[in-house]
């Protein structure tokens, strides 16, 4: 195995270990340290604000200084975050950890997928991207599902143990980052990466169409995730079973990531994105039904669609854009998704207070369908570039 080929298994392992092992218990940990819900919300806002503000600059930094450098840097951010959680016990200490969480989020977004595509391009295996990226999604989500099942038990033994595991994972990630071989790609002579990236997005209607369609899809999925736990309560699921549900969600999302490759050579293969969007539509309608079984099935279906759409969209966009702009363009797409999520989640929150959590999914479904329809009308000549 040469140095470039080694990037593939290294990226698989990296994607498994980079998941936030403390996600199932972090809020409980904050409450144990006497933080109020207002303080917890402030911590989330700090991380989200820094991630949103630095997403695009981090992408440009990655394209200029290399994906290997950024993966090592993001591993360091993860280490400091986990170390502060481990030793800290106050709001201000956790606020510093939230800063590192925001930095970690900004510098990891799009980097691994861009590294994989550039690696495969150098190996003359671009056609394998769906399969390789799909496997990365599958392995990372299955690994995360197993962690989600075990962390609450580990936390019950000692509340600090999950963070110690996070520290060990971060150190391992630092070591893995040094083993990655950076694929040599064309660099901008004037380093005007942002200008070049925006020119490529708006200069290629196919790229802009794919990014907008991706924004609508993932903004809707991300906004829905804020109502996942209320929906489970409405479905009469006891909170002690949430860990199992979340593990199933991760597992199905990983399986969904393999679907585009599995159907690639079939007639239906070119409609992967359409299938994913249809699954979102079906899920939203199932929530509106207010039937417990339908709500649970809808939550699992949308998990499947998330993995499917992530691989399908990233495969399509990576094939449409130039290597020297890759991470920056993917970062711009991520920012648009976050902005879209903020808009949609505010609408959903207002409607949930007005007509109820399940009932608000009917108007949200209408808005979703209208947004997709308007996009197709505005880019009437572009759907063939996506569904081929």
Helices and strands as residue ranges (DSSP letters): H 3-17, H 26-32, H 37-65, H 67-87, H 91-108, H 111-122, G 126-128, H 129-157, H 161-179, H 193-203, H 205-225, H 228-234, G 239-241, H 242-262, G 267-271, H 272-288, H 292-320, G 323-325, H 326-355, H 360-378, H 383-386
